Amino acid sequence: MKRKLPKLNKGKLPKKLPKKLVKKLPKLPARLRRKEPEARMTEAFQNLPRITNETVAEHREEVLSSARKYIYPLSHSKHRVVAITATLLSIAVVAFIAYCGLELYKFQDTSGFMYGVTRVVPVPIAKAGSRYVSYESYLFELRHSMHYYETQQQVNFKDPKQQTLLQHLKSQSMQVVIDAAYVKQLASEHHITVSDKEVDNEVTLVRSQNRLGSSDQVFQDVLRQFWGWSVDDFKRELNQQLLAQKVASTLDVATWTRADSTLKQLKAGADFATVAKQTSDDVATKGNGGEYGYPIGKADPNVPPQVTNVLFRLKAGQYSGVINTGSSLEIVKVLDTSGDKVRAAHIVFNFKDISAYITPLKAKEKPHQYVTIK
């Protein structure tokens, strides 16, 4: 017999299933059974993860692990950028050094740019004895000579006709800096130095006689106009000259002995004119008893400033002690005064030229140039 099924309403589920059919349905899992709200809340709290030091560490490691895949590629990129930058910088430095080397040693560039390079990078141009001669010192001498000819003589060194003059100035400048290196060697051996105060005193002495302008501005303008120098450049050149003079003065003991002996004769009552004729090294004046032959003013360019500085402190008939002018020793006498000028006589004792002390060094330790002047 066929089992009768309950009638179903069209489009609707039966409100109640037969008991026999309900018994045969599988049981739902416990998680799908309807629970009371309190039971569900209790179960939710029980299933919450517990926060401990271990779980925090695990979570942190999990976050870091997921981030490393982004960090590592970025780290590799930074290393690559640094490596590429360092390589390019090295290439640029090598190229710049090569360019400067060619400009200085092959083409002998005297431009302001290359002079600036030599002021930063101490490249040598020669070796004199145990000392290297810097390229910067050579350009310092050469450029101020060129500046004088360009501004005061209107010489254009780009003109092929002026290349002979340029070559002469280059040779002259090279000789100056090589000699200066030997002078420094002698000064070091004999513990001779020039202080900043000595240089400043020399500048003050020259300026007090209005030889380089009456004001600071005029002084600076004269230096810049004639030699292209700043005040510091002028002091540098003056320091070099004073050092050479002090070396010659210190080593030339014989000249000091002659001057001191002559001063003793004058103090003993000897006639100034007679002694001048017998001992003075100034051929132009010794014949007439050492008289200059013309009135002397404070700014007379033919008389060393050290001499005029003393002359205008003496009265008529007085004579001085031994005056060191740098290149000579002098004893001066005022014959008479007329307004702002004096008539005077002098006895001169010339120091040996500095070359007398440099030449033996050159013969012993010959200088070596790294460029051929052209």
Secondary structure, DSSP 8 states (H G I E B T S, - for coil): ---------TT---SS--HHHHHHS----GGGS---HHHHHHHHHHHS----HHHHHHHHHHHHHHHHHHHHHHHHHHHHHHHHHHHHHHHHHHHHHHHHHIIIIIS----HHHHHHHHHS--EEEEETTEEEEHHHHHHHHHHHHHHHHHHS---TTSGGGHHHHHHHHHHHHHHHHHHHHHHHHHHHTT----HHHHHHHHHHHHHTTSS-SSHHHHHHHHHHHH---HHHHHHHHHHHHHHHHHHHHH-HHHHHHHHHHHHHHHTT--HHHHHHHH---HHHHTTTTB-SS-B-TT-TTS-HHHHHHHTTS-TT-B---EE-SSEEEEEEEEEEETTEEEEEEEEEE---THHHHHHHHHHS--EESS---
